[in-house]
């Protein structure tokens, strides 16, 4: 992929309602790899809820892989990309008892 190709953010994980007493999420506790057609009930901290990650859209046109991708699906940069990929985990602490999203929510919900 040429460096001049326009880029966009890609969400590998979207989780809300992590209880305030949780101070770590162990590596591999929400995923151990991409599951064809997506994980439907991935593990996470008690009380948390997973949204759809961007693999849902990425695989939408693939008959073997399309589905709803909940939970964490890790990095998989294109092997032929001229640019180095960077991954960032961002955590927002908000003063809400429950995040006001329902169903199969996305980062743009």
Secondary structure, DSSP 8 states (H G I E B T S, - for coil): --TTS------S--EE---TT-----TTSS-SS--TT-BSS---STT-EE-B-THHHHTTT-TTT-S--BS-------TT-SS-----------S-SS-S--SS--TT-
